[in-house]
Amino acid sequence: MAFVNLQNVTYKYPLTKTPVLQNVNLQVNEGEFVAVVGPNGAGKSTLCYALAGFVPHFFKGEISGSIEVAGMESSKSTLDEWVLNVGLAFQNPFNQISGAKYTVFEEIAFGLENTGVPREEIRPRVEEAMKLTDISSLADRSPYSLSGGQQQRVALTSILVMQPRLLVLDEPTSQMDPIGTREVFGVVRRMAEGGMTVVMVEHKMEWIANFADRVVALKDGQILLEGKPNEVLTSDLLAENGFGLSRYTSTAREAKKRGLWKKDNLPVTLDEAVEGFS
Amino acid sequence: MKIQIDNLRFTYPTGLEALRGISLCIEAGEQVAIVGQNGAGKTTLVRHFNGLLQPTAGSVLIGDWDTKKYSVAKLASRVGYVFQNPDEQLFSKDVETEVKFGPRNLGHSKEKIDGLVKRALALTELSDKTETNPYDLSPTWRKMVALASVIAMDTPIVIFDEPTTGQDAVNVARIAHVIAELRREGKTVITITHDIDFCAENFERVIALSNGQVLLDGAAADVLGQEETLAQTYVDPPQLTRLGKRLGLKEIVRNQEEFLNAVARD
Protein backbone atom coordinates (compact mmCIF):
# COMPACT_ATOMS: atom_id res chain seq x y z
CA MET A 1 0.00 0.00 0.00
CA ALA A 2 1.45 3.33 -1.08
CA PHE A 3 2.12 5.94 1.60
CA VAL A 4 0.30 8.56 -0.45
CA ASN A 5 -2.63 7.31 -2.48
CA LEU A 6 -4.83 9.56 -4.61
CA GLN A 7 -7.63 7.73 -6.41
CA ASN A 8 -9.64 9.49 -9.11
CA VAL A 9 -9.42 12.86 -7.41
CA THR A 10 -11.52 15.54 -9.09
CA TYR A 11 -11.85 18.91 -7.40
CA LYS A 12 -13.57 22.21 -8.09
CA TYR A 13 -13.13 25.40 -6.00
CA PRO A 14 -16.41 26.98 -4.83
CA LEU A 15 -16.31 29.73 -7.47
CA THR A 16 -14.67 28.04 -10.46
CA LYS A 17 -16.68 26.55 -13.31
CA THR A 18 -14.37 23.73 -14.34
CA PRO A 19 -12.51 21.28 -12.11
CA VAL A 20 -8.92 22.26 -11.26
CA LEU A 21 -7.96 18.60 -10.72
CA GLN A 22 -9.45 15.94 -12.96
CA ASN A 23 -9.24 12.24 -12.23
CA VAL A 24 -5.84 12.45 -10.63
CA ASN A 25 -4.36 9.09 -9.65
CA LEU A 26 -1.07 9.31 -7.82
CA GLN A 27 0.79 6.87 -5.58
CA VAL A 28 3.94 7.80 -3.69
CA ASN A 29 5.95 5.37 -1.60
CA GLU A 30 7.35 6.19 1.82
CA GLY A 31 10.73 7.92 1.49
CA GLU A 32 10.21 8.71 -2.17
CA PHE A 33 11.00 12.18 -3.57
CA VAL A 34 8.51 13.11 -6.29
CA ALA A 35 8.74 16.36 -8.24
CA VAL A 36 5.65 17.88 -9.85
CA VAL A 37 6.15 20.06 -12.94
CA GLY A 38 3.70 21.93 -15.13
CA PRO A 39 2.78 25.28 -16.64
CA ASN A 40 1.06 27.99 -14.55
CA GLY A 41 -2.58 27.06 -14.01
CA ALA A 42 -1.95 23.30 -14.33
CA GLY A 43 -3.27 22.64 -10.81
CA LYS A 44 0.10 22.17 -9.06
CA SER A 45 -0.68 24.30 -6.02
CA THR A 46 -4.16 22.77 -5.76
CA LEU A 47 -2.54 19.33 -5.71
CA CYS A 48 -0.34 20.54 -2.84
CA TYR A 49 -3.40 21.83 -1.00
CA ALA A 50 -5.16 18.48 -1.52
CA LEU A 51 -2.21 16.60 -0.05
CA ALA A 52 -2.02 19.04 2.86
CA GLY A 53 -5.76 18.75 3.61
CA PHE A 54 -6.58 22.42 2.79
CA VAL A 55 -8.55 21.03 -0.15
CA PRO A 56 -11.32 20.50 0.71
CA HIS A 57 -11.24 21.18 4.48
CA PHE A 58 -10.24 24.85 4.25
CA PHE A 59 -11.18 25.87 0.70
CA LYS A 60 -14.46 23.86 0.63
CA GLY A 61 -15.65 23.24 -2.95
CA GLU A 62 -16.62 19.92 -4.54
CA ILE A 63 -14.36 16.91 -4.33
CA SER A 64 -14.70 13.31 -5.44
CA GLY A 65 -12.33 10.37 -5.27
CA SER A 66 -10.15 9.60 -2.27
CA ILE A 67 -6.98 11.00 -0.72
CA GLU A 68 -5.03 8.79 1.67
CA VAL A 69 -1.81 9.64 3.48
CA ALA A 70 -0.18 7.33 6.05
CA GLY A 71 -3.27 5.15 6.11
CA MET A 72 -5.58 8.06 6.95
CA GLU A 73 -8.40 9.11 4.65
CA SER A 74 -8.68 12.89 4.15
CA SER A 75 -12.49 13.01 4.05
CA LYS A 76 -12.68 11.14 7.37
CA SER A 77 -10.06 13.29 9.13
CA THR A 78 -9.96 16.81 10.51
CA LEU A 79 -7.30 19.32 9.52
CA ASP A 80 -5.73 19.28 12.99
CA GLU A 81 -5.23 15.51 12.80
CA TRP A 82 -3.90 15.84 9.27
CA VAL A 83 -1.19 18.43 10.07
CA LEU A 84 0.50 16.02 12.44
CA ASN A 85 1.50 13.92 9.42
CA VAL A 86 1.70 16.43 6.58
CA GLY A 87 3.57 19.74 6.31
CA LEU A 88 3.19 22.25 3.48
CA ALA A 89 5.57 25.09 2.64
CA PHE A 90 3.60 27.73 0.72
CA GLN A 91 4.60 29.13 -2.65
CA ASN A 92 4.64 32.67 -1.26
CA PRO A 93 6.42 32.70 2.15
CA PHE A 94 4.71 35.99 2.94
CA ASN A 95 1.37 34.13 3.10
CA GLN A 96 2.79 31.52 5.43
CA ILE A 97 4.64 33.58 8.03
CA SER A 98 2.34 33.90 11.04
CA GLY A 99 2.65 37.60 11.75
CA ALA A 100 2.31 36.68 15.43
CA LYS A 101 6.03 36.33 16.21
CA TYR A 102 8.81 38.87 16.59
CA THR A 103 11.79 36.71 15.69
CA VAL A 104 12.71 34.00 13.22
CA PHE A 105 13.42 31.64 16.12
CA GLU A 106 9.91 32.11 17.56
CA GLU A 107 8.36 31.80 14.10
CA ILE A 108 9.99 28.41 13.58
CA ALA A 109 8.94 27.28 17.06
CA PHE A 110 5.31 28.31 16.42
CA GLY A 111 4.12 24.99 14.95
CA LEU A 112 5.76 22.96 17.70
CA GLU A 113 4.14 25.14 20.38
CA ASN A 114 0.76 24.68 18.76
CA THR A 115 1.04 20.92 18.64
CA GLY A 116 1.95 20.73 22.32
CA VAL A 117 5.61 19.74 22.04
CA PRO A 118 7.29 20.08 25.48
CA ARG A 119 9.23 23.32 25.94
CA GLU A 120 12.60 21.64 26.55
CA GLU A 121 12.26 19.75 23.27
CA ILE A 122 11.41 22.85 21.21
CA ARG A 123 14.69 24.74 21.53
CA PRO A 124 17.01 21.95 20.33
CA ARG A 125 14.66 21.05 17.48
CA VAL A 126 14.45 24.66 16.26
CA GLU A 127 18.22 25.06 16.51
CA GLU A 128 18.84 21.86 14.59
CA ALA A 129 16.38 22.78 11.84
CA MET A 130 17.93 26.25 11.44
CA LYS A 131 21.36 24.66 11.12
CA LEU A 132 20.05 22.32 8.43
CA THR A 133 18.86 25.20 6.26
CA ASP A 134 21.73 27.48 7.22
CA ILE A 135 19.71 30.30 8.82
CA SER A 136 21.08 30.19 12.38
CA SER A 137 22.46 33.71 11.90
CA LEU A 138 18.92 35.03 11.28
CA ALA A 139 17.48 33.68 14.56
CA ASP A 140 16.94 37.06 16.24
CA ARG A 141 15.79 39.00 13.16
CA SER A 142 12.13 39.83 12.51
CA PRO A 143 10.71 37.56 9.78
CA TYR A 144 9.50 40.69 7.98
CA SER A 145 12.95 42.30 7.88
CA LEU A 146 14.32 39.49 5.70
CA SER A 147 14.87 39.36 1.96
CA GLY A 148 12.51 37.22 -0.15
CA GLY A 149 14.89 34.27 -0.33
CA GLN A 150 15.67 34.41 3.40
CA GLN A 151 11.93 34.48 4.16
CA GLN A 152 11.50 31.45 1.97
CA ARG A 153 14.16 29.58 3.97
CA VAL A 154 12.36 30.48 7.19
CA ALA A 155 9.05 29.21 5.76
CA LEU A 156 10.70 25.94 4.73
CA THR A 157 12.43 25.54 8.11
CA SER A 158 9.21 26.12 10.03
CA ILE A 159 7.78 23.07 8.23
CA LEU A 160 10.91 20.89 8.43
CA VAL A 161 11.04 21.42 12.19
CA MET A 162 7.66 19.68 12.50
CA GLN A 163 9.26 16.52 11.04
CA PRO A 164 6.17 15.67 8.98
CA ARG A 165 5.98 12.20 7.47
CA LEU A 166 4.86 13.82 4.19
CA LEU A 167 6.61 17.04 3.20
CA VAL A 168 4.80 19.07 0.52
CA LEU A 169 6.75 21.95 -1.03
CA ASP A 170 5.22 24.46 -3.43
CA GLU A 171 8.09 26.06 -5.36
CA PRO A 172 10.25 26.31 -2.25
CA THR A 173 13.25 27.86 -4.05
CA SER A 174 11.49 30.37 -6.34
CA GLN A 175 13.14 33.37 -4.66
CA MET A 176 16.43 31.75 -3.72
CA ASP A 177 19.86 32.39 -5.15
CA PRO A 178 21.18 29.62 -7.44
CA ILE A 179 23.60 27.90 -5.09
CA GLY A 180 21.10 28.22 -2.23
CA THR A 181 18.58 26.49 -4.48
CA ARG A 182 20.92 23.59 -5.05
CA GLU A 183 21.55 23.32 -1.30
CA VAL A 184 17.82 23.19 -0.54
CA PHE A 185 17.39 20.38 -3.07
CA GLY A 186 20.23 18.59 -1.27
CA VAL A 187 18.56 19.06 2.14
CA VAL A 188 15.27 17.72 0.77
CA ARG A 189 17.07 14.73 -0.78
CA ARG A 190 18.63 13.95 2.63
CA MET A 191 15.21 14.17 4.30
CA ALA A 192 13.85 11.64 1.78
CA GLU A 193 16.78 9.35 2.41
CA GLY A 194 15.95 9.58 6.11
CA GLY A 195 12.46 8.24 5.32
CA MET A 196 10.44 11.43 4.82
CA THR A 197 8.15 11.32 1.80
CA VAL A 198 8.44 14.42 -0.38
CA VAL A 199 6.23 15.96 -3.04
CA MET A 200 7.80 19.12 -4.47
CA VAL A 201 6.44 21.47 -7.11
CA GLU A 202 9.33 23.05 -9.03
CA HIS A 203 10.33 24.59 -12.36
CA LYS A 204 14.08 23.96 -12.07
CA MET A 205 14.52 20.90 -14.25
CA GLU A 206 18.28 20.52 -13.84
CA TRP A 207 18.00 20.10 -10.08
CA ILE A 208 14.89 17.93 -10.29
CA ALA A 209 16.80 15.56 -12.55
CA ASN A 210 19.74 15.54 -10.15
CA PHE A 211 17.79 15.00 -6.95
CA ALA A 212 14.24 13.61 -7.43
CA ASP A 213 13.29 9.93 -7.80
CA ARG A 214 10.30 10.50 -10.02
CA VAL A 215 8.59 13.30 -11.95
CA VAL A 216 4.89 13.91 -12.43
CA ALA A 217 3.96 16.30 -15.28
CA LEU A 218 0.63 18.06 -14.72
CA LYS A 219 -1.35 19.98 -17.35
CA ASP A 220 -4.92 21.31 -17.14
CA GLY A 221 -5.53 19.41 -13.91
CA GLN A 222 -4.53 16.04 -15.34
CA ILE A 223 -1.41 13.94 -15.15
CA LEU A 224 0.12 14.07 -18.61
CA LEU A 225 3.11 11.90 -17.90
CA GLU A 226 5.02 10.39 -15.01
CA GLY A 227 8.19 8.41 -14.66
CA LYS A 228 11.96 8.68 -14.22
CA PRO A 229 13.20 12.29 -14.35
CA ASN A 230 15.27 11.89 -17.50
CA GLU A 231 12.48 10.16 -19.42
CA VAL A 232 9.77 12.65 -18.47
CA LEU A 233 11.83 15.83 -18.72
CA THR A 234 13.13 15.06 -22.22
CA SER A 235 9.81 13.89 -23.63
CA ASP A 236 8.46 15.53 -26.79
CA LEU A 237 5.10 15.76 -25.05
CA LEU A 238 6.50 18.27 -22.55
CA ALA A 239 8.12 20.38 -25.25
CA GLU A 240 4.83 20.47 -27.19
CA ASN A 241 2.76 21.43 -24.13
CA GLY A 242 4.52 24.58 -22.98
CA PHE A 243 6.58 23.05 -20.18
CA GLY A 244 9.89 24.72 -19.39
CA LEU A 245 12.89 22.60 -20.30
CA SER A 246 16.44 22.52 -19.01
CA ARG A 247 18.71 24.52 -21.38
CA TYR A 248 20.66 21.28 -21.85
CA THR A 249 17.53 19.55 -23.16
CA SER A 250 16.34 22.36 -25.46
CA THR A 251 19.84 22.99 -26.83
CA ALA A 252 20.52 19.28 -27.48
CA ARG A 253 17.14 19.05 -29.22
CA GLU A 254 18.21 21.85 -31.58
CA ALA A 255 21.71 20.33 -31.91
CA LYS A 256 20.14 17.05 -32.98
CA LYS A 257 18.46 18.81 -35.90
CA ARG A 258 21.85 20.21 -36.95
CA GLY A 259 23.60 16.86 -36.56
CA LEU A 260 25.61 18.05 -33.53
CA TRP A 261 23.93 15.67 -31.02
CA LYS A 262 24.35 12.02 -31.99
CA LYS A 263 22.75 10.16 -29.08
CA ASP A 264 19.13 8.97 -29.01
CA ASN A 265 18.47 10.26 -25.49
CA LEU A 266 18.44 13.97 -24.70
CA PRO A 267 20.18 15.34 -21.56
CA VAL A 268 18.65 17.11 -18.55
CA THR A 269 21.74 17.44 -16.37
CA LEU A 270 25.19 18.93 -16.96
CA ASP A 271 26.88 15.52 -16.78
CA GLU A 272 24.50 14.03 -19.36
CA ALA A 273 25.10 17.01 -21.67
CA VAL A 274 28.88 16.81 -21.29
CA GLU A 275 28.80 13.11 -22.11
CA GLY A 276 26.65 13.59 -25.21
CA PHE A 277 28.54 16.54 -26.66
CA SER A 278 32.03 15.13 -26.00
CA MET B 1 18.68 59.19 -18.30
CA LYS B 2 21.85 58.40 -16.39
CA ILE B 3 22.00 56.93 -12.88
CA GLN B 4 25.06 57.95 -10.89
CA ILE B 5 25.74 56.29 -7.55
CA ASP B 6 28.61 57.50 -5.42
CA ASN B 7 29.92 55.64 -2.40
CA LEU B 8 26.40 54.67 -1.32
CA ARG B 9 25.98 53.28 2.16
CA PHE B 10 22.76 52.25 3.85
CA THR B 11 22.08 51.01 7.36
CA TYR B 12 18.59 49.81 8.35
CA PRO B 13 17.15 51.15 11.65
CA THR B 14 17.90 47.72 13.16
CA GLY B 15 21.61 48.43 12.68
CA LEU B 16 22.04 46.07 9.74
CA GLU B 17 24.42 47.63 7.22
CA ALA B 18 22.94 46.47 3.90
CA LEU B 19 25.00 48.58 1.47
CA ARG B 20 28.66 49.18 2.18
CA GLY B 21 30.04 51.67 -0.30
CA ILE B 22 28.62 51.20 -3.78
CA SER B 23 29.70 53.32 -6.74
CA LEU B 24 28.12 52.70 -10.13
CA CYS B 25 27.14 54.50 -13.28
CA ILE B 26 24.29 53.24 -15.44
CA GLU B 27 23.97 55.04 -18.78
CA ALA B 28 20.68 55.86 -20.49
CA GLY B 29 19.24 52.92 -22.40
CA GLU B 30 21.39 50.24 -20.72
CA GLN B 31 19.93 46.80 -19.90
CA VAL B 32 21.38 45.73 -16.58
CA ALA B 33 20.82 42.59 -14.51
CA ILE B 34 21.65 42.56 -10.80
CA VAL B 35 22.46 39.15 -9.34
CA GLY B 36 23.71 37.87 -5.99
CA GLN B 37 23.03 35.95 -2.84
CA ASN B 38 19.80 36.36 -0.84
CA GLY B 39 20.39 39.28 1.49
CA ALA B 40 23.24 40.72 -0.65
CA GLY B 41 21.46 44.10 -0.84
CA LYS B 42 19.94 43.92 -4.35
CA THR B 43 16.46 45.14 -3.39
CA THR B 44 17.91 47.64 -0.91
CA LEU B 45 20.03 49.09 -3.74
CA VAL B 46 17.24 49.54 -6.28
CA ARG B 47 14.89 51.03 -3.68
CA HIS B 48 17.33 53.94 -3.57
CA PHE B 49 16.68 54.68 -7.25
CA ASN B 50 13.10 55.87 -6.67
CA GLY B 51 13.69 57.31 -3.21
CA LEU B 52 11.91 54.58 -1.23
CA LEU B 53 15.14 54.44 0.74
CA GLN B 54 17.49 57.35 1.40
CA PRO B 55 21.27 56.91 1.61
CA THR B 56 22.82 56.80 5.06
CA ALA B 57 25.94 58.14 3.30
CA GLY B 58 26.88 58.84 -0.31
CA SER B 59 24.50 59.86 -3.08
CA VAL B 60 22.23 58.66 -5.87
CA LEU B 61 21.60 60.89 -8.88
CA ILE B 62 18.78 60.17 -11.33
CA GLY B 63 19.71 62.39 -14.25
CA ASP B 64 20.42 65.72 -12.52
CA TRP B 65 18.17 64.97 -9.54
CA ASP B 66 19.74 64.04 -6.22
CA THR B 67 17.25 61.56 -4.66
CA LYS B 68 17.73 63.27 -1.29
CA LYS B 69 16.13 66.43 -2.66
CA TYR B 70 13.14 64.88 -4.45
CA SER B 71 10.09 63.06 -3.09
CA VAL B 72 9.16 59.50 -4.08
CA ALA B 73 6.17 60.98 -5.92
CA LYS B 74 8.45 63.25 -7.97
CA LEU B 75 10.96 60.50 -8.68
CA ALA B 76 8.11 58.29 -9.92
CA SER B 77 8.13 60.33 -13.15
CA ARG B 78 11.67 59.13 -13.83
CA VAL B 79 11.86 55.68 -12.23
CA GLY B 80 9.21 52.94 -12.41
CA TYR B 81 9.54 50.08 -9.95
CA VAL B 82 7.81 46.69 -10.21
CA PHE B 83 7.79 45.00 -6.80
CA GLN B 84 8.92 41.41 -6.30
CA ASN B 85 5.50 40.48 -4.93
CA PRO B 86 2.66 41.95 -7.04
CA ASP B 87 0.32 41.76 -4.03
CA GLU B 88 2.37 44.56 -2.44
CA GLN B 89 1.45 47.01 -5.16
CA LEU B 90 -2.04 46.19 -6.51
CA PHE B 91 -5.13 47.77 -4.94
CA SER B 92 -7.66 48.80 -7.60
CA LYS B 93 -11.02 47.20 -8.35
CA ASP B 94 -10.17 46.34 -11.95
CA VAL B 95 -7.14 45.97 -14.19
CA GLU B 96 -7.74 49.12 -16.22
CA THR B 97 -8.12 51.37 -13.16
CA GLU B 98 -4.97 49.83 -11.73
CA VAL B 99 -2.94 50.49 -14.87
CA LYS B 100 -4.35 54.04 -15.17
CA PHE B 101 -3.45 55.01 -11.63
CA GLY B 102 0.22 55.70 -12.32
CA PRO B 103 -0.01 57.84 -15.48
CA ARG B 104 -2.98 59.76 -14.03
CA ASN B 105 -0.89 60.70 -11.01
CA LEU B 106 1.86 61.98 -13.28
CA GLY B 107 -0.66 64.56 -14.55
CA HIS B 108 -0.72 63.61 -18.23
CA SER B 109 -3.62 64.61 -20.52
CA LYS B 110 -6.53 62.22 -20.90
CA GLU B 111 -5.53 61.32 -24.47
CA LYS B 112 -1.97 60.61 -23.44
CA ILE B 113 -3.13 58.47 -20.48
CA ASP B 114 -5.45 56.44 -22.72
CA GLY B 115 -2.64 55.83 -25.20
CA LEU B 116 -0.15 54.79 -22.51
CA VAL B 117 -2.64 52.46 -20.83
CA LYS B 118 -3.61 50.84 -24.12
CA ARG B 119 -0.01 50.23 -25.07
CA ALA B 120 0.91 48.81 -21.64
CA LEU B 121 -2.08 46.44 -21.68
CA ALA B 122 -1.27 45.26 -25.21
CA LEU B 123 2.40 44.69 -24.38
CA THR B 124 1.52 42.56 -21.34
CA GLU B 125 -1.29 40.75 -23.21
CA LEU B 126 -3.92 41.99 -20.75
CA SER B 127 -6.20 43.73 -23.27
CA ASP B 128 -8.97 41.14 -22.77
CA LYS B 129 -8.83 41.37 -18.95
CA THR B 130 -9.34 45.12 -18.39
CA GLU B 131 -12.51 44.75 -16.31
CA THR B 132 -11.31 41.91 -14.10
CA ASN B 133 -10.40 42.51 -10.47
CA PRO B 134 -6.62 41.90 -10.23
CA TYR B 135 -7.20 39.57 -7.26
CA ASP B 136 -9.47 37.34 -9.36
CA LEU B 137 -6.52 36.69 -11.67
CA SER B 138 -3.94 33.95 -11.11
CA PRO B 139 -0.59 35.05 -9.59
CA THR B 140 0.89 34.79 -13.10
CA TRP B 141 -1.45 37.41 -14.50
CA ARG B 142 -1.29 39.56 -11.36
CA LYS B 143 2.43 39.82 -12.09
CA MET B 144 1.61 41.05 -15.60
CA VAL B 145 -0.79 43.66 -14.13
CA ALA B 146 2.02 44.87 -11.89
CA LEU B 147 4.29 45.15 -14.95
CA ALA B 148 1.62 46.96 -16.98
CA SER B 149 0.86 49.47 -14.23
CA VAL B 150 4.51 50.55 -14.17
CA ILE B 151 5.10 50.43 -17.95
CA ALA B 152 2.08 52.72 -18.41
CA MET B 153 3.95 55.44 -16.51
CA ASP B 154 6.36 55.67 -19.44
CA THR B 155 9.37 56.43 -17.24
CA PRO B 156 12.85 56.52 -18.80
CA ILE B 157 14.05 54.02 -16.17
CA VAL B 158 12.19 50.80 -15.31
CA ILE B 159 13.14 48.44 -12.48
CA PHE B 160 11.95 44.84 -12.22
CA ASP B 161 12.52 43.02 -8.93
CA GLU B 162 12.66 39.28 -9.73
CA PRO B 163 10.13 39.35 -12.59
CA THR B 164 10.37 35.64 -13.46
CA THR B 165 9.80 34.20 -9.97
CA GLY B 166 7.18 31.44 -10.10
CA GLN B 167 6.52 32.02 -13.81
CA ASP B 168 6.36 29.19 -16.34
CA ALA B 169 8.28 29.09 -19.63
CA VAL B 170 5.51 30.77 -21.62
CA ASN B 171 5.29 33.68 -19.21
CA VAL B 172 9.06 34.06 -18.90
CA ALA B 173 9.10 34.45 -22.69
CA ARG B 174 6.36 37.12 -22.38
CA ILE B 175 8.41 39.02 -19.83
CA ALA B 176 11.52 38.76 -22.02
CA HIS B 177 9.45 40.24 -24.85
CA VAL B 178 8.37 43.17 -22.65
CA ILE B 179 12.00 43.86 -21.75
CA ALA B 180 13.07 43.67 -25.41
CA GLU B 181 10.33 46.14 -26.33
CA LEU B 182 11.43 48.59 -23.61
CA ARG B 183 15.01 48.30 -24.86
CA ARG B 184 13.83 49.12 -28.39
CA GLU B 185 12.17 52.26 -27.02
CA GLY B 186 15.50 53.30 -25.49
CA LYS B 187 14.51 52.82 -21.85
CA THR B 188 16.94 51.86 -19.14
CA VAL B 189 15.92 48.48 -17.72
CA ILE B 190 17.35 47.25 -14.43
CA THR B 191 16.32 43.76 -13.33
CA ILE B 192 17.08 41.84 -10.17
CA THR B 193 17.07 38.13 -10.91
CA HIS B 194 18.16 34.73 -9.66
CA ASP B 195 17.32 33.18 -13.01
CA ILE B 196 20.82 33.21 -14.45
CA ASP B 197 19.83 31.64 -17.77
CA PHE B 198 17.22 34.37 -18.24
CA CYS B 199 19.87 36.91 -17.26
CA ALA B 200 22.37 35.57 -19.82
CA GLU B 201 19.80 35.59 -22.61
CA ASN B 202 18.35 39.06 -22.05
CA PHE B 203 20.94 41.41 -20.55
CA GLU B 204 24.13 42.98 -21.85
CA ARG B 205 25.55 44.07 -18.52
CA VAL B 206 25.57 42.15 -15.24
CA ILE B 207 26.32 43.46 -11.75
CA ALA B 208 26.96 40.88 -9.03
CA LEU B 209 26.49 42.11 -5.46
CA SER B 210 27.88 40.44 -2.39
CA ASN B 211 27.44 41.58 1.20
CA GLY B 212 26.40 45.08 0.20
CA GLN B 213 29.29 45.63 -2.21
CA VAL B 214 29.89 45.25 -5.94
CA LEU B 215 31.67 41.95 -6.53
CA LEU B 216 31.67 42.01 -10.33
CA ASP B 217 30.42 44.49 -12.94
CA GLY B 218 30.79 44.21 -16.69
CA ALA B 219 29.64 42.66 -19.93
CA ALA B 220 27.43 39.62 -19.30
CA ALA B 221 29.85 37.15 -20.89
CA ASP B 222 32.75 38.43 -18.77
CA VAL B 223 30.84 38.39 -15.48
CA LEU B 224 28.91 35.16 -15.94
CA GLY B 225 31.99 33.17 -16.90
CA GLN B 226 33.72 33.80 -13.57
CA GLU B 227 32.56 30.70 -11.78
CA GLU B 228 34.74 30.95 -8.68
CA THR B 229 34.10 34.61 -7.97
CA LEU B 230 30.35 34.21 -8.56
CA ALA B 231 30.26 31.33 -6.09
CA GLN B 232 31.23 33.83 -3.36
CA THR B 233 27.77 35.33 -3.79
CA TYR B 234 25.98 32.00 -4.34
CA VAL B 235 25.54 32.38 -8.08
CA ASP B 236 26.21 29.64 -10.64
CA PRO B 237 27.10 30.53 -14.23
CA PRO B 238 24.30 29.86 -16.77
CA GLN B 239 23.75 26.23 -17.78
CA LEU B 240 25.22 26.60 -21.27
CA THR B 241 28.19 28.60 -19.95
CA ARG B 242 28.96 25.75 -17.53
CA LEU B 243 28.55 23.22 -20.30
CA GLY B 244 30.83 25.15 -22.66
CA LYS B 245 33.48 25.32 -19.98
CA ARG B 246 33.28 21.59 -19.23
CA LEU B 247 33.60 20.86 -22.95
CA GLY B 248 36.66 23.10 -23.15
CA LEU B 249 35.16 25.57 -25.65
CA LYS B 250 37.55 28.46 -26.32
CA GLU B 251 35.05 31.26 -25.76
CA ILE B 252 32.50 31.90 -23.01
CA VAL B 253 29.04 31.15 -24.39
CA ARG B 254 25.82 32.60 -22.99
CA ASN B 255 22.97 31.26 -25.10
CA GLN B 256 21.94 28.48 -27.45
CA GLU B 257 23.13 30.15 -30.66
CA GLU B 258 26.55 31.00 -29.27
CA PHE B 259 26.88 27.50 -27.87
CA LEU B 260 25.87 25.65 -31.03
CA ASN B 261 28.08 27.86 -33.22
CA ALA B 262 31.04 27.22 -30.95
CA VAL B 263 30.40 23.45 -30.93
CA ALA B 264 30.08 23.42 -34.73
CA ARG B 265 33.41 25.26 -35.05
CA ASP B 266 35.41 23.08 -32.65
Boltz contact constraints between the chains, C-beta under 6 A:
constraints:
  - contact:
      token1: [A, 39]
      token2: [B, 168]
      max_distance: 6.0
  - contact:
      token1: [A, 40]
      token2: [B, 140]
      max_distance: 6.0
  - contact:
      token1: [A, 40]
      token2: [B, 168]
      max_distance: 6.0
  - contact:
      token1: [A, 41]
      token2: [B, 138]
      max_distance: 6.0
  - contact:
      token1: [A, 147]
      token2: [B, 38]
      max_distance: 6.0
  - contact:
      token1: [A, 147]
      token2: [B, 39]
      max_distance: 6.0
  - contact:
      token1: [A, 148]
      token2: [B, 84]
      max_distance: 6.0
  - contact:
      token1: [A, 149]
      token2: [B, 38]
      max_distance: 6.0
  - contact:
      token1: [A, 150]
      token2: [B, 38]
      max_distance: 6.0
  - contact:
      token1: [A, 150]
      token2: [B, 39]
      max_distance: 6.0
  - contact:
      token1: [A, 171]
      token2: [B, 166]
      max_distance: 6.0
  - contact:
      token1: [A, 174]
      token2: [B, 165]
      max_distance: 6.0
  - contact:
      token1: [A, 174]
      token2: [B, 166]
      max_distance: 6.0
  - contact:
      token1: [A, 175]
      token2: [B, 165]
      max_distance: 6.0
  - contact:
      token1: [A, 177]
      token2: [B, 37]
      max_distance: 6.0
  - contact:
      token1: [A, 177]
      token2: [B, 38]
      max_distance: 6.0
  - contact:
      token1: [A, 177]
      token2: [B, 194]
      max_distance: 6.0
  - contact:
      token1: [A, 177]
      token2: [B, 234]
      max_distance: 6.0
  - contact:
      token1: [A, 178]
      token2: [B, 196]
      max_distance: 6.0
  - contact:
      token1: [A, 178]
      token2: [B, 235]
      max_distance: 6.0
  - contact:
      token1: [A, 178]
      token2: [B, 236]
      max_distance: 6.0
  - contact:
      token1: [A, 179]
      token2: [B, 234]
      max_distance: 6.0
  - contact:
      token1: [A, 180]
      token2: [B, 234]
      max_distance: 6.0
  - contact:
      token1: [A, 242]
      token2: [B, 170]
      max_distance: 6.0
  - contact:
      token1: [A, 244]
      token2: [B, 169]
      max_distance: 6.0
  - contact:
      token1: [A, 247]
      token2: [B, 197]
      max_distance: 6.0
  - contact:
      token1: [A, 247]
      token2: [B, 239]
      max_distance: 6.0
  - contact:
      token1: [A, 247]
      token2: [B, 240]
      max_distance: 6.0
  - contact:
      token1: [A, 248]
      token2: [B, 239]
      max_distance: 6.0
  - contact:
      token1: [A, 251]
      token2: [B, 256]
      max_distance: 6.0
  - contact:
      token1: [A, 251]
      token2: [B, 259]
      max_distance: 6.0
  - contact:
      token1: [A, 255]
      token2: [B, 260]
      max_distance: 6.0
  - contact:
      token1: [A, 260]
      token2: [B, 263]
      max_distance: 6.0
  - contact:
      token1: [A, 270]
      token2: [B, 242]
      max_distance: 6.0
  - contact:
      token1: [A, 273]
      token2: [B, 243]
      max_distance: 6.0
  - contact:
      token1: [A, 274]
      token2: [B, 246]
      max_distance: 6.0
  - contact:
      token1: [A, 277]
      token2: [B, 247]
      max_distance: 6.0
